[in-house]
Amino acid sequence: MGKVMVVFKIYPEEGTKPQDIMDQLDKVKDIKSAKREPIAFGLEVIKAGALIPDDDNPDRVEKELREKIEGYRDIEQGEATLIS
């Protein structure tokens, strides 16, 4: 069984600092990395990488993010890469 790295883009809602969201990511056990990335005019998106088994569904991680993280405007799945 292999592993897949799925990147989620988390957009903070207006008035929420990106670091506040990054501090909450430890609530989701599959998230292994996170970084802030500028997108436009001082706005930032958080890219969070989740490492999951290749037979798992990334929608499960997205649902967990939506339930456990506060202060986001939107969460979307990005690219996925087979790790092993």
LUMPA-534463 format. One record per atom (N, C-alpha, C, O): residue number from 1; atom name; y, z, x. Coordinates in steps of 0.1 Angstrom, whole numbers. Atoms other than C-alpha are relative to their C-alpha. Example, Ala and Ser with C-alpha at 12.3 -4.5 7.8 and 13.67 -1.06 7.14 Angstrom:
// LUMPA-534463
{k=1 | a=N | v=-12 | w=0 | u=9}
{k=1 | a=CA | v=-45 | w=78 | u=123}
{k=1 | a=C | v=12 | w=0 | u=9}
{k=1 | a=O | v=12 | w=7 | u=19}
{k=2 | a=N | v=-11 | w=0 | u=-9}
{k=2 | a=CA | v=-11 | w=71 | u=137}
{k=2 | a=C | v=11 | w=8 | u=-8}
{k=2 | a=O | v=22 | w=9 | u=-3}
//
This chain:
// LUMPA-534463
{k=1 | a=N | v=-12 | w=0 | u=8}
{k=1 | a=CA | v=0 | w=0 | u=0}
{k=1 | a=C | v=12 | w=0 | u=9}
{k=1 | a=O | v=13 | w=8 | u=18}
{k=2 | a=N | v=-12 | w=1 | u=-8}
{k=2 | a=CA | v=34 | w=-10 | u=14}
{k=2 | a=C | v=12 | w=8 | u=-7}
{k=2 | a=O | v=10 | w=14 | u=-17}
{k=3 | a=N | v=-12 | w=-6 | u=5}
{k=3 | a=CA | v=69 | w=3 | u=9}
{k=3 | a=C | v=11 | w=-10 | u=-1}
{k=3 | a=O | v=11 | w=-20 | u=6}
{k=4 | a=N | v=-11 | w=9 | u=3}
{k=4 | a=CA | v=100 | w=-14 | u=-5}
{k=4 | a=C | v=13 | w=8 | u=1}
{k=4 | a=O | v=14 | w=19 | u=-4}
{k=5 | a=N | v=-13 | w=-6 | u=0}
{k=5 | a=CA | v=136 | w=-5 | u=3}
{k=5 | a=C | v=9 | w=-8 | u=-10}
{k=5 | a=O | v=11 | w=-20 | u=-9}
{k=6 | a=N | v=-9 | w=5 | u=11}
{k=6 | a=CA | v=158 | w=-11 | u=-28}
{k=6 | a=C | v=14 | w=6 | u=2}
{k=6 | a=O | v=15 | w=18 | u=3}
{k=7 | a=N | v=-14 | w=-4 | u=-1}
{k=7 | a=CA | v=196 | w=-10 | u=-25}
{k=7 | a=C | v=6 | w=1 | u=-13}
{k=7 | a=O | v=6 | w=-9 | u=-21}
{k=8 | a=N | v=-8 | w=-2 | u=12}
{k=8 | a=CA | v=216 | w=4 | u=-54}
{k=8 | a=C | v=14 | w=0 | u=3}
{k=8 | a=O | v=19 | w=7 | u=12}
{k=9 | a=N | v=-14 | w=-1 | u=-2}
{k=9 | a=CA | v=253 | w=-2 | u=-57}
{k=9 | a=C | v=5 | w=9 | u=-11}
{k=9 | a=O | v=3 | w=7 | u=-23}
{k=10 | a=N | v=-6 | w=-10 | u=9}
{k=10 | a=CA | v=271 | w=28 | u=-73}
{k=10 | a=C | v=15 | w=-1 | u=1}
{k=10 | a=O | v=21 | w=1 | u=11}
{k=11 | a=N | v=-14 | w=2 | u=1}
{k=11 | a=CA | v=306 | w=22 | u=-85}
{k=11 | a=C | v=6 | w=13 | u=-6}
{k=11 | a=O | v=3 | w=17 | u=-17}
{k=12 | a=N | v=-6 | w=-12 | u=5}
{k=12 | a=CA | v=327 | w=54 | u=-88}
{k=12 | a=C | v=10 | w=-3 | u=-12}
{k=12 | a=O | v=16 | w=-13 | u=-12}
{k=13 | a=N | v=-10 | w=2 | u=11}
{k=13 | a=CA | v=347 | w=58 | u=-120}
{k=13 | a=C | v=14 | w=4 | u=6}
{k=13 | a=O | v=15 | w=11 | u=16}
{k=14 | a=N | v=-14 | w=-3 | u=-4}
{k=14 | a=CA | v=385 | w=61 | u=-117}
{k=14 | a=C | v=2 | w=15 | u=1}
{k=14 | a=O | v=-1 | w=22 | u=-8}
{k=15 | a=N | v=-2 | w=-14 | u=-3}
{k=15 | a=CA | v=395 | w=94 | u=-102}
{k=15 | a=C | v=-11 | w=8 | u=7}
{k=15 | a=O | v=-9 | w=19 | u=10}
{k=16 | a=N | v=12 | w=-7 | u=-7}
{k=16 | a=CA | v=361 | w=102 | u=-86}
{k=16 | a=C | v=0 | w=-5 | u=14}
{k=16 | a=O | v=1 | w=-17 | u=17}
{k=17 | a=N | v=1 | w=3 | u=-15}
{k=17 | a=CA | v=360 | w=103 | u=-48}
{k=17 | a=C | v=-14 | w=-5 | u=3}
{k=17 | a=O | v=-24 | w=1 | u=-1}
{k=18 | a=N | v=13 | w=4 | u=-4}
{k=18 | a=CA | v=331 | w=83 | u=-34}
{k=18 | a=C | v=-8 | w=10 | u=7}
{k=18 | a=O | v=-21 | w=11 | u=5}
{k=19 | a=N | v=7 | w=-10 | u=-7}
{k=19 | a=CA | v=322 | w=112 | u=-12}
{k=19 | a=C | v=-7 | w=10 | u=-10}
{k=19 | a=O | v=-17 | w=16 | u=-7}
{k=20 | a=N | v=6 | w=-9 | u=11}
{k=20 | a=CA | v=316 | w=133 | u=-44}
{k=20 | a=C | v=-13 | w=-5 | u=-5}
{k=20 | a=O | v=-22 | w=3 | u=-7}
{k=21 | a=N | v=13 | w=6 | u=5}
{k=21 | a=CA | v=289 | w=109 | u=-55}
{k=21 | a=C | v=-10 | w=1 | u=11}
{k=21 | a=O | v=-22 | w=4 | u=9}
{k=22 | a=N | v=9 | w=0 | u=-11}
{k=22 | a=CA | v=274 | w=107 | u=-20}
{k=22 | a=C | v=-6 | w=14 | u=1}
{k=22 | a=O | v=-18 | w=16 | u=5}
{k=23 | a=N | v=5 | w=-14 | u=-1}
{k=23 | a=CA | v=271 | w=145 | u=-20}
{k=23 | a=C | v=-11 | w=3 | u=-11}
{k=23 | a=O | v=-18 | w=13 | u=-9}
{k=24 | a=N | v=10 | w=-2 | u=10}
{k=24 | a=CA | v=250 | w=143 | u=-52}
{k=24 | a=C | v=-13 | w=-8 | u=2}
{k=24 | a=O | v=-23 | w=-5 | u=-5}
{k=25 | a=N | v=12 | w=9 | u=-2}
{k=25 | a=CA | v=225 | w=117 | u=-39}
{k=25 | a=C | v=-13 | w=8 | u=4}
{k=25 | a=O | v=-24 | w=2 | u=3}
{k=26 | a=N | v=12 | w=-7 | u=-4}
{k=26 | a=CA | v=202 | w=144 | u=-25}
{k=26 | a=C | v=-8 | w=5 | u=-12}
{k=26 | a=O | v=-20 | w=10 | u=-11}
{k=27 | a=N | v=7 | w=-3 | u=13}
{k=27 | a=CA | v=192 | w=151 | u=-62}
{k=27 | a=C | v=-11 | w=-10 | u=-3}
{k=27 | a=O | v=-20 | w=-7 | u=-10}
{k=28 | a=N | v=10 | w=10 | u=2}
{k=28 | a=CA | v=172 | w=119 | u=-61}
{k=28 | a=C | v=-9 | w=-2 | u=12}
{k=28 | a=O | v=-4 | w=-6 | u=23}
{k=29 | a=N | v=9 | w=-1 | u=-12}
{k=29 | a=CA | v=142 | w=122 | u=-38}
{k=29 | a=C | v=-3 | w=-13 | u=7}
{k=29 | a=O | v=-5 | w=-13 | u=19}
{k=30 | a=N | v=3 | w=13 | u=-6}
{k=30 | a=CA | v=137 | w=85 | u=-32}
{k=30 | a=C | v=11 | w=-6 | u=8}
{k=30 | a=O | v=9 | w=-15 | u=16}
{k=31 | a=N | v=-12 | w=5 | u=-7}
{k=31 | a=CA | v=172 | w=79 | u=-18}
{k=31 | a=C | v=-1 | w=5 | u=15}
{k=31 | a=O | v=-2 | w=17 | u=17}
{k=32 | a=N | v=1 | w=-4 | u=-14}
{k=32 | a=CA | v=169 | w=78 | u=20}
{k=32 | a=C | v=12 | w=-3 | u=8}
{k=32 | a=O | v=14 | w=2 | u=19}
{k=33 | a=N | v=-13 | w=3 | u=-8}
{k=33 | a=CA | v=203 | w=64 | u=31}
{k=33 | a=C | v=11 | w=-3 | u=-10}
{k=33 | a=O | v=8 | w=-8 | u=-21}
{k=34 | a=N | v=-12 | w=4 | u=8}
{k=34 | a=CA | v=238 | w=59 | u=17}
{k=34 | a=C | v=12 | w=-2 | u=9}
{k=34 | a=O | v=13 | w=4 | u=19}
{k=35 | a=N | v=-12 | w=3 | u=-7}
{k=35 | a=CA | v=270 | w=44 | u=29}
{k=35 | a=C | v=11 | w=-5 | u=-9}
{k=35 | a=O | v=8 | w=-10 | u=-20}
{k=36 | a=N | v=-11 | w=5 | u=8}
{k=36 | a=CA | v=304 | w=37 | u=16}
{k=36 | a=C | v=5 | w=-14 | u=5}
{k=36 | a=O | v=5 | w=-16 | u=18}
{k=37 | a=N | v=-4 | w=13 | u=-5}
{k=37 | a=CA | v=316 | w=1 | u=17}
{k=37 | a=C | v=12 | w=-4 | u=-8}
{k=37 | a=O | v=12 | w=-4 | u=-21}
{k=38 | a=N | v=-12 | w=5 | u=8}
{k=38 | a=CA | v=351 | w=-12 | u=8}
{k=38 | a=C | v=-3 | w=-13 | u=-7}
{k=38 | a=O | v=-10 | w=-22 | u=-2}
{k=39 | a=N | v=2 | w=13 | u=7}
{k=39 | a=CA | v=352 | w=-39 | u=-18}
{k=39 | a=C | v=13 | w=-7 | u=-3}
{k=39 | a=O | v=14 | w=-19 | u=-2}
{k=40 | a=N | v=-13 | w=6 | u=2}
{k=40 | a=CA | v=389 | w=-45 | u=-26}
{k=40 | a=C | v=11 | w=10 | u=-3}
{k=40 | a=O | v=8 | w=20 | u=-10}
{k=41 | a=N | v=-12 | w=-8 | u=3}
{k=41 | a=CA | v=423 | w=-29 | u=-26}
{k=41 | a=C | v=-2 | w=15 | u=0}
{k=41 | a=O | v=2 | w=22 | u=-9}
{k=42 | a=N | v=2 | w=-14 | u=-1}
{k=42 | a=CA | v=412 | w=5 | u=-15}
{k=42 | a=C | v=-12 | w=5 | u=-8}
{k=42 | a=O | v=-15 | w=17 | u=-8}
{k=43 | a=N | v=11 | w=-4 | u=7}
{k=43 | a=CA | v=382 | w=6 | u=-38}
{k=43 | a=C | v=-13 | w=-1 | u=8}
{k=43 | a=O | v=-14 | w=-9 | u=17}
{k=44 | a=N | v=12 | w=0 | u=-8}
{k=44 | a=CA | v=348 | w=15 | u=-24}
{k=44 | a=C | v=-12 | w=1 | u=-10}
{k=44 | a=O | v=-12 | w=6 | u=-21}
{k=45 | a=N | v=13 | w=-1 | u=7}
{k=45 | a=CA | v=312 | w=11 | u=-36}
{k=45 | a=C | v=-9 | w=8 | u=9}
{k=45 | a=O | v=-8 | w=7 | u=22}
{k=46 | a=N | v=10 | w=-7 | u=-7}
{k=46 | a=CA | v=283 | w=33 | u=-25}
{k=46 | a=C | v=-12 | w=-8 | u=0}
{k=46 | a=O | v=-17 | w=-11 | u=-11}
{k=47 | a=N | v=13 | w=7 | u=-1}
{k=47 | a=CA | v=252 | w=15 | u=-13}
{k=47 | a=C | v=-10 | w=11 | u=4}
{k=47 | a=O | v=-10 | w=16 | u=15}
{k=48 | a=N | v=11 | w=-10 | u=-2}
{k=48 | a=CA | v=222 | w=38 | u=-16}
{k=48 | a=C | v=-13 | w=-6 | u=1}
{k=48 | a=O | v=-17 | w=-14 | u=-8}
{k=49 | a=N | v=13 | w=6 | u=-2}
{k=49 | a=CA | v=188 | w=28 | u=-3}
{k=49 | a=C | v=-11 | w=10 | u=-4}
{k=49 | a=O | v=-12 | w=21 | u=1}
{k=50 | a=N | v=11 | w=-7 | u=5}
{k=50 | a=CA | v=157 | w=40 | u=-20}
{k=50 | a=C | v=-13 | w=-6 | u=6}
{k=50 | a=O | v=-15 | w=-18 | u=5}
{k=51 | a=N | v=12 | w=5 | u=-6}
{k=51 | a=CA | v=123 | w=38 | u=-3}
{k=51 | a=C | v=-11 | w=4 | u=-10}
{k=51 | a=O | v=-14 | w=16 | u=-13}
{k=52 | a=N | v=11 | w=-2 | u=10}
{k=52 | a=CA | v=95 | w=34 | u=-29}
{k=52 | a=C | v=-12 | w=-8 | u=3}
{k=52 | a=O | v=-12 | w=-18 | u=10}
{k=53 | a=N | v=12 | w=8 | u=-2}
{k=53 | a=CA | v=59 | w=22 | u=-30}
{k=53 | a=C | v=2 | w=-14 | u=-6}
{k=53 | a=O | v=9 | w=-15 | u=-16}
{k=54 | a=N | v=-2 | w=13 | u=5}
{k=54 | a=CA | v=56 | w=-15 | u=-36}
{k=54 | a=C | v=-6 | w=-2 | u=-14}
{k=54 | a=O | v=-3 | w=-12 | u=-20}
{k=55 | a=N | v=5 | w=1 | u=14}
{k=55 | a=CA | v=37 | w=-9 | u=-68}
{k=55 | a=C | v=8 | w=8 | u=-10}
{k=55 | a=O | v=4 | w=9 | u=-22}
{k=56 | a=N | v=-9 | w=-8 | u=8}
{k=56 | a=CA | v=65 | w=13 | u=-82}
{k=56 | a=C | v=11 | w=-9 | u=-6}
{k=56 | a=O | v=13 | w=-20 | u=-1}
{k=57 | a=N | v=-11 | w=7 | u=7}
{k=57 | a=CA | v=93 | w=1 | u=-105}
{k=57 | a=C | v=13 | w=5 | u=4}
{k=57 | a=O | v=16 | w=17 | u=2}
{k=58 | a=N | v=-14 | w=-4 | u=-4}
{k=58 | a=CA | v=129 | w=2 | u=-91}
{k=58 | a=C | v=8 | w=6 | u=-12}
{k=58 | a=O | v=17 | w=13 | u=-11}
{k=59 | a=N | v=-8 | w=-5 | u=12}
{k=59 | a=CA | v=141 | w=8 | u=-127}
{k=59 | a=C | v=-2 | w=15 | u=-2}
{k=59 | a=O | v=7 | w=22 | u=-7}
{k=60 | a=N | v=2 | w=-14 | u=1}
{k=60 | a=CA | v=126 | w=43 | u=-125}
{k=60 | a=C | v=10 | w=7 | u=8}
{k=60 | a=O | v=16 | w=17 | u=4}
{k=61 | a=N | v=-10 | w=-6 | u=-9}
{k=61 | a=CA | v=149 | w=51 | u=-96}
{k=61 | a=C | v=14 | w=-1 | u=-6}
{k=61 | a=O | v=22 | w=8 | u=-5}
{k=62 | a=N | v=-13 | w=2 | u=7}
{k=62 | a=CA | v=179 | w=36 | u=-114}
{k=62 | a=C | v=2 | w=10 | u=-11}
{k=62 | a=O | v=13 | w=15 | u=-13}
{k=63 | a=N | v=-1 | w=-9 | u=11}
{k=63 | a=CA | v=172 | w=57 | u=-144}
{k=63 | a=C | v=2 | w=14 | u=5}
{k=63 | a=O | v=10 | w=22 | u=-1}
{k=64 | a=N | v=-2 | w=-13 | u=-5}
{k=64 | a=CA | v=169 | w=88 | u=-123}
{k=64 | a=C | v=15 | w=2 | u=6}
{k=64 | a=O | v=21 | w=13 | u=4}
{k=65 | a=N | v=-14 | w=0 | u=-5}
{k=65 | a=CA | v=203 | w=80 | u=-106}
{k=65 | a=C | v=9 | w=2 | u=-12}
{k=65 | a=O | v=18 | w=11 | u=-11}
{k=66 | a=N | v=-9 | w=-1 | u=12}
{k=66 | a=CA | v=219 | w=76 | u=-140}
{k=66 | a=C | v=0 | w=14 | u=-6}
{k=66 | a=O | v=10 | w=18 | u=-12}
{k=67 | a=N | v=2 | w=-13 | u=6}
{k=67 | a=CA | v=205 | w=109 | u=-152}
{k=67 | a=C | v=6 | w=12 | u=9}
{k=67 | a=O | v=11 | w=22 | u=4}
{k=68 | a=N | v=-3 | w=-11 | u=-9}
{k=68 | a=CA | v=213 | w=130 | u=-121}
{k=68 | a=C | v=14 | w=-1 | u=7}
{k=68 | a=O | v=19 | w=9 | u=12}
{k=69 | a=N | v=-13 | w=2 | u=-7}
{k=69 | a=CA | v=246 | w=116 | u=-107}
{k=69 | a=C | v=11 | w=0 | u=-11}
{k=69 | a=O | v=10 | w=-6 | u=-22}
{k=70 | a=N | v=-12 | w=0 | u=9}
{k=70 | a=CA | v=280 | w=122 | u=-123}
{k=70 | a=C | v=11 | w=-7 | u=7}
{k=70 | a=O | v=12 | w=-7 | u=19}
{k=71 | a=N | v=-13 | w=6 | u=-5}
{k=71 | a=CA | v=313 | w=103 | u=-119}
{k=71 | a=C | v=-2 | w=-14 | u=4}
{k=71 | a=O | v=7 | w=-19 | u=11}
{k=72 | a=N | v=1 | w=14 | u=-3}
{k=72 | a=CA | v=300 | w=68 | u=-117}
{k=72 | a=C | v=4 | w=-9 | u=-12}
{k=72 | a=O | v=3 | w=-4 | u=-23}
{k=73 | a=N | v=-4 | w=9 | u=10}
{k=73 | a=CA | v=313 | w=38 | u=-136}
{k=73 | a=C | v=-12 | w=-9 | u=-4}
{k=73 | a=O | v=-15 | w=-12 | u=-15}
{k=74 | a=N | v=12 | w=9 | u=2}
{k=74 | a=CA | v=282 | w=16 | u=-131}
{k=74 | a=C | v=-9 | w=1 | u=12}
{k=74 | a=O | v=-5 | w=5 | u=23}
{k=75 | a=N | v=10 | w=0 | u=-10}
{k=75 | a=CA | v=250 | w=14 | u=-111}
{k=75 | a=C | v=-8 | w=-13 | u=-2}
{k=75 | a=O | v=-12 | w=-16 | u=-13}
{k=76 | a=N | v=7 | w=13 | u=1}
{k=76 | a=CA | v=233 | w=-19 | u=-103}
{k=76 | a=C | v=-10 | w=-1 | u=12}
{k=76 | a=O | v=-7 | w=4 | u=23}
{k=77 | a=N | v=10 | w=2 | u=-10}
{k=77 | a=CA | v=202 | w=-28 | u=-84}
{k=77 | a=C | v=4 | w=-12 | u=9}
{k=77 | a=O | v=9 | w=-22 | u=3}
{k=78 | a=N | v=-3 | w=11 | u=-9}
{k=78 | a=CA | v=208 | w=-50 | u=-53}
{k=78 | a=C | v=-12 | w=-6 | u=6}
{k=78 | a=O | v=-22 | w=-7 | u=-1}
{k=79 | a=N | v=12 | w=6 | u=-6}
{k=79 | a=CA | v=185 | w=-65 | u=-28}
{k=79 | a=C | v=-11 | w=10 | u=3}
{k=79 | a=O | v=-9 | w=22 | u=3}
{k=80 | a=N | v=12 | w=-8 | u=-3}
{k=80 | a=CA | v=150 | w=-53 | u=-21}
{k=80 | a=C | v=-7 | w=-7 | u=12}
{k=80 | a=O | v=-8 | w=-19 | u=12}
{k=81 | a=N | v=7 | w=5 | u=-12}
{k=81 | a=CA | v=131 | w=-57 | u=12}
{k=81 | a=C | v=-13 | w=8 | u=2}
{k=81 | a=O | v=-14 | w=20 | u=1}
{k=82 | a=N | v=13 | w=-6 | u=-3}
{k=82 | a=CA | v=94 | w=-51 | u=19}
{k=82 | a=C | v=1 | w=6 | u=14}
{k=82 | a=O | v=4 | w=-1 | u=24}
{k=83 | a=N | v=-1 | w=-7 | u=-13}
{k=83 | a=CA | v=93 | w=-26 | u=48}
{k=83 | a=C | v=-14 | w=0 | u=7}
{k=83 | a=O | v=-14 | w=-3 | u=19}
{k=84 | a=N | v=13 | w=0 | u=-7}
{k=84 | a=CA | v=55 | w=-23 | u=55}
{k=84 | a=C | v=-10 | w=-3 | u=-10}
{k=84 | a=O | v=-22 | w=-4 | u=-7}
//
